Amino acid sequence: MSLNFRFAVVSDLHIGLPHTIWDHPTRFHLVEVSIPALELILEHLEQQNIDFLLLPGDLTQHGEKENHAWLQKRLSQLPFPVYVIPGNHDVPNLLANEHLIGLNDFPYYYQKYGYDNPEQLYYTCEVLPGVQLIGLNSNNFDESGKQLGYLDEQQLAWLEQVLPQFKDQLVLVMVHHNVVEHLPNQSAHPLGRRYMLDNAPVLRKILAEAGVNLVFTGHLHVQDVAYTEGIYDITTGSLVSYPHPYRILQLRTDEQGKRSLQIESHRVESVPGWENLSHHSREWMGDRSGPFVLKLLTADPLNLPVADAKKLISHLRYFWANIADGDALFDFPEFSPAERRYFEAFSATTQDGKPALIDNHTTLLLGKG
């Protein structure tokens, strides 16, 4: 089938009405800009002739009923379809309380945005003729009420059942937690694995066997395109974190039937009251990066003593901001060989050390339809 369509991705909106915003001295996100930044993006997208919009989770700051209600109403005013899934911030509690929704409440807020059956936390729908979207829920809770990121057995069984029905269609998958590693050793590192789907290998196997190539994720607040086992995991940075990005994507089919996905990234540079938003949020992230960098330096595999680690923190002030920006290239000549190898491994390079700048602007070749 000769498919040609255009769509957008905006992730980790963390929508917070002003009176619902709560502060924390180490938070990286500028929740204060969530609504004005979203309004600028929606205004731009309305001029772009897109076919649909994907929002891969963390729609709200912390699952507030008011913020979900505001967003649901705002999305209803758009001239194009929108499809959503829950992120960990959207359903922080299994059960609702006075201010926050519970896990099973989420689909009822978004019945027009993928959840035709609000009794189910995952869905599939035909977004265009020949294009099937699968929205998955990666939020679960253990017996103690701790939130975990994985796909439950019922959902996996459902997925294996429905995928064969779409063998002649292009299938897009949306899930909040990362399915492919975007950072070195992400699945094993104590700071990185919380952003990975716990049973990512199981999901990748199911998708690969069904010939699914494209997965759209969020959660990490980083611009990155990762690939393994025939699957591209396209994760999009957060609306409320540097560099405040969003993506517009174009799927094309050429005369030989070969498909490609062109990815173009955009960013919100300023909003009222934050005229130099990009600079401000980069500094905001740098100001708060010390505790995170200290954990990185003192954890495996470097395991530096705290005193030694503190000497390096100033050199790494913008390390995470550069990661979030996508296509980062690092060089730390002042570090020891082991430290230098570790941090330079986060660079966007090929195995032979050549730059591979694909996180923000690229074209992915998908094979024949």
PyMOL commands that set and color helices and strands:
alter all, ss='L'
color gray80, all
select helices_A, chain A and resi 18-20+31-45+65-75+103-109+153-166+193-195+200-209+277-287+290-298+306-316+319-325+337-344
alter helices_A, ss='H'
color red, helices_A
select strands_A, chain A and resi 5-9+52-55+82-84+123-128+131-135+139-141+147-149+170-174+214-217+224-228+231-235+245-253+258-267+361-368
alter strands_A, ss='S'
color yellow, strands_A
deselect
rebuild
show_as cartoon
